[in-house]
Amino acid sequence: MKAGTTMEELAAEIMRQKECKTDYIVHAHRLFMEPCGESLVLHVLDNSGIDRIEPLDIGDYAHRQIGAYLNIPAKYYSRMLDEYPKLLTENVNGWFSRADAQRMLRVLDGRMRAFVSNRYLRIDHHEVSCAVIPILGEIPDVQFLSCQMTESRMYIKLAHPGLQQSVGPDLTIQSALLISNSEIGAGSVNIQPMIYCPEKDLGMIVQTATARRNHSGPVYSADTMFQIRPEQYTLMEGSPFLMKIRQTIHEAFDENRFLQLMEQIRNARAAPMNADDIPGVVRAVCGEFHVTETEQDGVLLSLTQSGEMNRYGLANAVSQYGQQVESYDRATELEGIGFGILSISDSHWNHLNSAAA
């Protein structure tokens, strides 16, 4: 599993950000982008053209959201940003001046990290962590494996060593859990079961029994408010979504569900790869899950080093390669792809094996 921060370090950063973040509701036609040194900043103007707040640096994800909102093709937006910023500001400001919609700006440390709809439902990391930690406290011996806060998401990965089973010599599988959230529109709140092998420090994200909450909520109006206060009602005690989270966490650590996952693992270990064309099987299977060609080379190397030439070995190799990628977000995606490969039906697995021959 890709290394991250400790739970204590994550909690400290969540609290720091809680005190430093600000959200604004604005008319899009009151926004103005201009160069500042080697970067671009965004002005939020009043009716007289005066800055209402200090000009904002613009995060990478916010740039993508601006481009999407203004219908500027992503590749063209990125090229202008890299090669011709003045042309980008002319495009953006021209379309801003014609816009009549209202937007929410999510700001942290003087940087606009999100440019989202004025009906974006803010479910922040502090709210999510305060909701789940007491529930996790009801489960004995929970072990935090890896935590991280990236530009786009927060991740908490943990295992329940009290619910584990051996599937071979020096090969133990534990029940585990992923809790993730985005504050900038990069995805919903997710609570997903995982499986974790402590001997290999490998995790896979199970694609079932998920609690998910999209960030869509009440409409805010720039005509009645500018800076808006944090929301806390979505995960308050007794709310339906909090009850769903509690149910999903306990289901993730349900013994019967865990035993079913163990059976999947045993079946996957009994599904050999086509020994005549191992690279072909890797390409055929990984290609279906949008693993890039460069990543496939790394997966093949991890698979070869493990020596376990079966469906489970390939699934593990995908997750293991994730430890080497720079992006924690992509490493987590690869953990989900690993379980996707593990769950391929026997008939489809045989088809992919045959196609690689």
C-alpha positions, 0 to 999 in steps of 0.5 A, a space after each residue: 500500500 502506498 505510504 501516506 501520513 499517519 492518522 494524527 498528521 492527517 487530523 492535524 491538517 484537517 483542523 488547520 484547513 478547517 480554520 483557513 478555508 473560506 467559501 464565496 458565492 459570486 456572479 461569474 461576470 464579476 470575475 477577472 483573470 490576469 497574469 501575476 508574475 509567472 502565474 495567473 490570479 483571479 479577481 473577484 470584483 464588486 459593481 464598481 470594479 474594485 476587488 472584494 478580496 485579495 486576488 486568488 491564486 488558481 489551483 490546477 483542478 480549479 483551472 480545469 473546472 473553469 475551462 469546463 464551465 466556459 466550454 473551452 476544450 481541456 487540451 486547448 485550455 492547458 496549452 494556452 495555460 502553458 504556452 500563451 497565458 495572455 491568450 487564455 486570460 482573453 478567452 476566459 475574461 471574454 466568456 466570464 463577461 457574458 456569463 449570468 450564472 453564479 458560482 461557488 469559489 472554494 478558497 484555502 490559503 489564498 488559493 482557489 481550489 474549486 470553481 463549482 456550482 452555487 448548489 454544490 453541497 459542501 461535505 468537508 473532511 472535518 465533517 466526515 472524519 468527525 462522523 466516522 471516527 466514533 463509529 470506528 471506535 466501536 470496532 476493536 483493534 482497528 489499525 490505520 494503514 495509510 492516510 493522505 490528503 491530496 489536492 483532490 481528495 482525503 483518504 483514510 485506509 484501515 484494517 481490522 486484524 481481528 477479522 482475518 484468514 489465511 489463504 496460503 503459507 505466509 499469506 493472510 487476508 484482513 478485512 479493511 476499509 477505505 474512507 474518502 472524500 473530496 471538497 472540490 468536486 472531484 468525487 463523492 463521499 465514499 465508504 468502501 470495503 477493502 481487503 488487506 494482506 499485511 505480509 505484502 502490505 497490499 490492499 484492494 478496494 472492494 466495489 460493493 457495499 458502498 455508501 456514497 453521497 453526491 455533493 448536490 444541495 441547496 442553491 446559494 444566491 450571490 444576491 443575498 450572501 457573499 462569504 458563506 458559513 460551513 455546513 454541518 447538517 449532512 452528517 449530524 446525528 440521526 441524519 440518513 446519510 450518517 446512518 448509511 455510513 454506520 451500516 456500511 462500516 459494520 457491513 464491511 466488517 461482517 464475517 459472512 461477507 468477509 468469508 465470501 471475499 476469501 472464496 473469491 480469492 481462492 478461486 482467483 488463485 486457482 485461475 492460472 494465466 496463459 503461461 505461453 504469453 504472460 505479457 499478452 494476458 497482462 495487456 489484455 486484462 489491464 487494457 480492459 481496466 484502462 491501465 496505461 501501457 507504461 503502467 502495464 510494464 510496471 505491472 508485468 515486472 511486479 508480477 514476474 517478481 512475485 511468481 504467482 501467475 494466476 488471476 490473484 497474482 495479476 490483481 496483486 501486481 496491479 495493486 503493488 505497482 500502485 506503490 511506485 506511482 507518484 500520485 496517491 490518487 492513482 495508487 488508490 485507483 489501481 487498488 480498485 482495479 486490482 479488485 476488479 481483476 480479482 472479480 473477473 468471471 471465470 468465463 471472461 478470464 478464460 476468454 482473455 487468456 485465450 485471446 492472448 495465446 
